[in-house]
Amino acid sequence: MELYIIRHGESETNKLGLHCGWGDVPLTDLGHEQARRSGKLINHINFDIVYVSDLKRAKQTAEDALPGYSYQFTDKLREISVGKLSQQSPEACLEKYGQLYIDAKTKHDFSAFEGESAEEMMKRITSFMHDLESIDGKHNIAVVAHEGTAHCILCYVLGHSIPTRLTKLDNASVSKFSYQKGIWKLNTWNFTGTL
């Protein structure tokens, strides 16, 4: 199996520097352009399955990057829920919540704000990865999702049970993993150039 992860293009909250989580915000004009560019990087690949986060920014990215495919939408691929911090700036959150906000950001645990913890998100992604591993045969699979989703997939592949942000992931970047004989391999991370 070849697994291609496409992060969504720039969203309205990315542009404004706001928290988003499960906020259902659209792409910016630049985000649509980025998504079309990422599609050109992988347009030579015939995908057997295209999984997409059910949030608007991922749906729009899929439509721009991978037009003509039948999409399988799933909430398992959502970004971490930041609860009531969604669509607020880090500065406003710090002013309003102080140390509680700092702790939530440090621990990646937004349950104090009616969101979820990194561990809860990792359970969702682990469940999704187990679903993928049960698919028989050689397939090209695309996943259109979020930065946090991609980081959880990377952590899963590396054997980390607690997700950590290991590196930056650009909007509309493509990352590639391979799965063969029960072993995952990272091939490409955060690719925005020519394959």
N, C-alpha and C positions, 0 to 999 in steps of 0.2 A: 504494500500500500504506500502511495505517495500522498502526503497530507500537506496542503498549502493553506496557510493562515493569512488572511488579508485583514489588516486593521482598517476600520472605517476611515473615510476621509475626514477632513476638518469639519467639526460640528459647530453650531452656533455657540455652545458652551466652551468648546476649545478656544474659539476666537476671542471670547470675552474673559477667558481665564476663570471660569466658574466650575464648581463641582457639578457632576452630572449624574453618575450612577445609573439608576433606572429611569431618569428623566427622558422623556420621549421627544428629543429635539432633532431638528433636521440638519442636513449638511449645509454648509455655506456654498457659495458659488465656487470658491477655491476647492472645497471638499469634493464637489462633483467632478471638477477638473482632475483632482488627484486620483479619484476612483477610476476615471476613464484611463488615466496613465497607467495605473496598476494593472488594469485589464489588459493593456497592450503588452505588459511584461509576461503575461501568462496565456495570451490568446492562442498560442500554438498547442496548448494542452486541452485534450478532450476530457472533461470532468464527468465522472459517472454519477456522483452525488455532490450537491452543493447545499451545505448546512449554513443557516443564517440566523444570527440573533434576531429575536422578534422586535427589537427596538428600531425606530425609524431610521436612525443614522446608519445602521448596518444594512437595513433593507434597501435604502437608497444607494449605498455603496455597491451592493450586489447587483442592482439593476443597471448601474453605470459600468461596473467592471466586468460583469458576467451576464450580459443580456442574452435572452433566448433560452436560458436554463429554467428548469423547474426547481424551485427552491423549497427546502425543508426548513421551516421556521421552528425555532426552539428557544424556550426561556432558559434552558441550561447554559446557553452561551452568553447570557447577559453579563455586563460589567458588574462589579461589586455594588450592592445597594448602599448608598450613603444616607438613606432615609431622608429626614427633613433638611439635610444639608444641601440637597439637590438644588442646583441653579442659584446657589449663593457663592459669593467670593470667599476665598480663604481669609482675607482680611476681615470681612464682616463676621465670619464664623469665629475667628479668634477674638474679636471684640465682644461678641455676644456670649460665647461659651468658655473662653479662656482655657484653663488647663484641661478641662474635659475634652475640648476639641484637639488640643495638642496630643493628649493621650490616645485619642481615637486615631489620629493620623499616624502616630508612631507605631501603634500596635495593629494598624489596619483592622480595627474593630469598631464598626459604626453602630453597634447594637444600642448604645445609649441614645442614639438619634433615630431609633426605629429602623435602622438599616441592618446590615449583616456583618459578620466577622469574615476575615480572610479564610478561616477554617471552613466556614459554611460555604463560601464560594468554591473552595477547593473540592469539597464534597460533590458539588454540582458538576464541576469539570471532570473529576475522577469518574463519575457516573457516565458522562459523555464519552470519555476515553475508553471505558470498558465496553460501551456500545460499539465504538469503532473497531475495537480489537475483536469483536465477535463477527465482523463482516468477513465472509470467506472470499478468497480470490484476490487477484491483483487489481486494485482500483486506484484511480486518481480522484481524490476527494478535496473539495474546497470548503473552507470555513471562513465566513465573513463575520467578524465580531469586533472585539474591543481590546485595548491594551492589557487590561487586567486578565482577560480571558487568555490571551496569548502567553502572558507570564505564568499563569497557572498550568497551561499545557507544557510550557518549557520546564517548569518545576516538576511536573509529573514525569516527563521524559528523563529528567536528571535524577529522579528518585527522591525528591524533596517532598515530604508530606505537608509541610507548612509553606505556603507560597511566599516568595520574596521577590521584590523587584530587583532583578539582577542587572538589568541594563535598560537603556531607553528604547522605545519602539515608536517610530515615526508614523504619522497618519498615512494611511493607504500603502503601507509597506507590506511586502510579501515575505513570509518565513516558510521554510519547507522542512518537513520531517519525513522520514521513511520508517516503515514498520515491516519487519520480516522475521519470521520464525520466533515470534515472541519478544523481539528486541526493537526498541525505538532508537532512532539516530537523528540528530540534528544536522541538517545539510546546509541551511541558509537561515540567517536571522536578520530581520530589519532591512531587507533588500529594496532599494528604490531605483536601481539602475537597470542595465540590460542583462538578462539571464544568459 
